[in-house]
Amino acid sequence: MANDHISEAISDLIRAQDADAAGILARESERQEHTLELIASENHASPAVMYAMGTCMTNKYAEGYPGRRYYGGCEFHDQAEELARDRAKKLFGCDFANVQPHSGAQANAALFLALLNPGDTFASLELSDGGHLSHGLKVNMSGKWFNPVHYPLIRDENSPAFETIDYEAVEAVCMEHKPKLLMCGYSAYPRVIDFERFRQIADKCGAILHADIAHIAGLIAAGEHPSPFPHCHVVTTTTHKTLRGPRGGLFLTNDEDLAKKFDRALFPGTQGGPLMHVVLSKAVAFGEALQPSFKHYQQQVKANARALAMALMDAGYRITSGGTDNHLMLVDLRTRDADLTGADAEKWLESAGIICNKNGIPQDPRPPMKTSGLRLGTPALTTRGFKEEQMTTVASFIDRVLESKGDESVAEQVRSEIRELCEKFPLPNAATATPA
Ligand SMILES: *Cc1c(COP(=O)(O)O)cnc(C)c1O
């Protein structure tokens, strides 16, 4: 169990009533404590963020918005939502925030309902180039009921901008199809997004510009990635990735009319009662992100990503686009070993205590269940205190496991070294309320 007294008290309380559930919780806590979390979309929330969710705020129906609820008894829920909204607006420097989306995909679904009619055209990045499933996947509502057109990354290997956004293609696609909505912001893109350039294109083709900053919200909040404001008309994000809050979504804008449309599209359009325990936790997380220490954290996230990318390149792996500007990177495994797949690498690394996900690389010749790449991110390891030195060690762990092609004794040796390293960098606990 995590070495934190509140966790232990909670786990004892659950165990007294339900040993099965308590056992699962204990095993998951132990897994997080002693493995290396390199999934780019995950993080370790602080105890205050986690425990705000485990409260009586979950008991209340608060359908509607502050001051306009469909149920009585919402005085303190209004206060919680106002606090979360005010902090979100301050954090991102904008005029309107909706803190009720249950998740990033829910925020995007409400955005479609707010701005588009069935059959309307919108533009987004090719999903195989790093886009998100809620940006037009055929089986997703966005791809089934609307008409996605896609822009690519630069395909020319000789271009210095190889595998970065092809802004000329964005413009060409938009001028040809005249989308109502132009989406930027991705799930596996390691470079800076030029929101200003996107706005020029949106203005030229008459589209509303949307940034989905799910992955980079923490960097943006800390001023470590350019802000989507004032360029983007509407912004959606998750709150649990680099932003290090509870699992949830968030909508932001400077436009009052678009804010009203989104509010209605979220409730009653696509959601019922808000998760008020999560809204309270969002307020806590945004409060943490407003602290100076959060900027230092995000700077370290980026420095760690650069260090990990460099060490892997030194070991013979190609990093797509030649590196990273943010918290994540895509590793092309074929340059180290032509036969190595993302699926095998993910499985072998997990057996050694390194948790990451296989990911297609741009123009990947292999199918999505195999892939030629791994996506690695540094937000979670940075939260537990890792610096550049430890990232170099992590790169050597990864290379040893992949070099051995999943050999069990190598995996076991690496797993015990990782356990030792993790003991030196415990997860954020109650004694250090805000992780460094
Ligand atoms: C993670 C992600 C989402 C979805 O978030 P969920 O909370 O899992 O629904 C949406 N857009 C992008 C770009 C993402 O990376």
The ligand as an ORCA input file, in Angstrom:
! r2SCAN-3c Opt
* xyz 0 1
  C      -7.109     11.842    -24.166
  C      -7.711     12.634    -25.252
  C      -9.093     12.857    -25.323
  C     -10.129     12.087    -24.542
  O     -10.131     12.084    -23.249
  P     -10.996     11.048    -22.392
  O     -11.028     11.728    -21.077
  O     -10.299      9.755    -22.438
  O     -12.357     10.975    -22.996
  C      -9.577     13.744    -26.272
  N      -8.743     14.351    -27.130
  C      -7.417     14.122    -27.113
  C      -6.553     14.847    -28.110
  C      -6.857     13.254    -26.189
  O      -5.540     13.013    -26.209
*
